[in-house]
Amino acid sequence: MKKTSLFTICLTIFIVSWIFLRFVMGGIISAPIPNSVIAMYMGLILIAILVHVSVEDSRFTEFLRPVHETLVDDSKRTRRLVLVILIPLLMCGFSYTHIAQKTSPLGDPRQAHPKPPLELTYKDIVIDTMQDAQNPYRHYEKDDPELFKEHVDNGRRVYYQNCFYCHGDHLDGKGHFATALNPLPANFQDPGIIPNYQESFFFWRISKGGPGLPPAGTPWNTAMPIWEDFLTQEEIWDVIIFLSEYTGYTYRTFGEGH
Amino acid sequence: MRITMLTFTSLLILACVVPHPSYAQETPEGSLIGKQIYDKSCAHCHGLEGRGDGSAAENLLPRPRDFTRGLYKIRSTESGQLPTDKDLFDIITVGMPGTSMPEWETSLDVKEREEVVKYIKTFYSGFQENENPPREISLDDKIPYSQESVEIGKDLYVELGCVECHGKLGRGDGTSAPTLVDAWDFKTWPANLTENWNFRGGSDSEDIFKRFIGGIAGSPMPAFQGDTFYHFGLTAEQSEQYATLEKKVEDGEELTTEEEERAAQYFEINDTAATAALDWAEGLEMSPETLKIYNDAMKVVYEKSWHLANYVKSLSPEKRPDFAIGKHVLRSQYLQGELPALTDETWNTLDYSYYPLIGQIVVEPRQFNPSIDAVNVKSFYNDTEVAFLFSWDDKTHNTSEEENEETGKTYEDAIAIQFPVKPRKGPTDPKPYFIFGGRKPVYLWQWKASAPDTLTELTAKGINNVEEQEVQGDFAVESDYTDGRYMLWVKRSLKTDDKKDLQLDVATFVPIAFSVWDGGNGDIDTKRVISSWYSFVLEPLPSTRRFIYPPLVALLSFGLLVGLRRIVQRRNS
């Protein structure tokens, strides 16, 4: 059986790496990887291959042998002809698509985790520091389950009268208004949402809405209303309780003496 | 092994012996699991007691269904019949598109959905009294979709009076559209038949057919049966003759004795068939003759319904326009010479860009039940001017006749096209607030149905902080409202002398957003539909470089390859 040439092995490694980065890593496993990052990885792989083949003279000669043969050997005439037509044609195609592609508008960088203010306020009333502000009805969960259930039910009412248009019946951010929004409404079923924030953070986001985001959060695009204009403090805390009760996730808390 | 086989066999036998659960529904206690799920997931809209009066109901249109009257819109059963369990199950599974009823397939498993069906049935006593399953609509004589069938359906659409509610082209803009209410006296709108992605219960010919034969219970849509169907009992030929005679009478012409006799005969046939239909609907015992009369009459109805279903299917595009949020750039195309006018055919060479709209629910008064779901736009530009064509569906044409008592403002149809006042400096430069700006102002073109040939330039720093510009720019404006669709054509020069105006440069992206008002749906002021920000650009002509560089690159690489071969050859020798 003919031994696979070193060149073929290296070429295969190179192509497989690209396919892996472009389609498997950036697609199946996670979000698409930007082309510039892929180019960087491919550069590293190329360097590694070149280092590997050039450590010994004999290995380098072996590596170049197929290239050499393709270029001059009489026996490789067909391959040579195919390549000499194919390569310029491919280059031509690449440069055409590159020049002819449409330009895209400026992107909208968006801070995924906007930085909250130091103090939690409702309208202009200061509630507490953002760090220490607690949901005043949370303790009923242990102290008075009956009363706690009333708060859950009130939160449910608030949610379905105000929030579900965008955040959805399933609390998954797919309400019947959601399709027209950019950015999309928050998905409370996402395990990265509720467990990552304190209840006070939610209170801040709900009460101040999109217009209350700090400038670095590239505001002015989210459609989240300023709910303190419509809801009482109790209603906001109750809907926060409802979100965790419905989804089964618990808000982030800081232990004793955070 | 033997034991498992045995168990399996006995299970099989059991499955055969145990009767299927009867259609009739037992007491509420029969489905405690169903009740738990219902109370958690359904009650906030449909109400704890199934009356459709949950806490969210008030702001929803269509209203959540009231289960206590046994009126179900989407059924596979005949007119006046209750739905099958599968009908109820399917609606819970896929939801009611175009309404606030979502799909439940992802959050409730099959068993849970079945339990909810059981529980929902306890709200209406009719389910308990009905031992027999309801009669399903037969789909046996389906007439497959064809252009021919669509053409026949098109005539039936007029003949059967669909136009009155659904409008000439099916956009739900018929003359009676604004007056319709449902069985609970809530406002209801006829479906826009050109948007089949919003059809509750599916958009296939078969689904549409079932809506005709079974009717949409509780809504003004009649079932095609008995006395509700045009010339029920008459053959197509007889129907045509009868119509001519009726027309003569209407026009005040005298009928000859022979004609009078024939008219009486047709009336008789119609009456007999309608009576038979009534017997059928009430499940009465019918003589073979009467049954034959009824079946013959229904055959005609079924046939016509298939054609009509095929026609309705043909009214929608094959695919719903893409929603791709944030990607929908409005690209104005370059034209040499004069830009096309409103009715110019040149517009047809361009595809619309589609911008979804939703109710404004940030500032009071809010719009929770929007009636306009999208605006479509295209644009051309030349060396000095730019022209836009905006189009949106609106079921009613409202100019400024009706006033709001408090504000004195009028309920009228309008649109505002929004741009930032200042161009964006870079990707980190935030756009103004998407609803009429904020700290950063926006520049607007507002058009109102009461002044169809003018456009007003506005500057706004918030939804309630809007000013008309002192110097109004030069716009050429034309508009049209026909068959439930607005068309607005606007032409302006690329550059103006007014610094407050939008100045347009080729290849520069400008944020663009829309607000639309439907006076017929109570839109006024902040109550309206809005869009997020999108982008508008005067698309540069494709660079001529694309014909020069690629051949050069090809030549160069060819040269390199040849050169490489030469070098290797020389070295070898």
Interface residues (C-beta under 8 A of the other chain):
Chain A: H68 L71 V72 R80 L83 V84 I87 P88 L89 M91 C92 G93 F94 S95 Y96 I99 A100 K102 T103 S104 P105 L106 G107 D108 P109 R156 R157 Y159 Y160 Q161 F164 Y165 G168 D169 H170 D172 K174 G175 H176 F177 T179 A180 L181 N182 L184 G209 G210 P211 P215 T218 P219 W220 N221 A223 P225 I226 D229 F230
Chain B: S41 H44 C45 G54 S55 A56 E58 N59 T99 S100 P102 T106 S107 F323 I325 G326 V329 R331 P356 L357 I358 G359 I361 V362 V363 E364 F368 R424 G426 P427 T428 P430 K431 P432 Y433 F434 G438 K440 A507 F509 S531 S532 W533 S535 V537 E539 P540 P542 S543 R545 R546 Y549 P550 P551 V553 A554 L555 L556 S557 F558 L561 V562 L564 R565 V568 Q569 N572
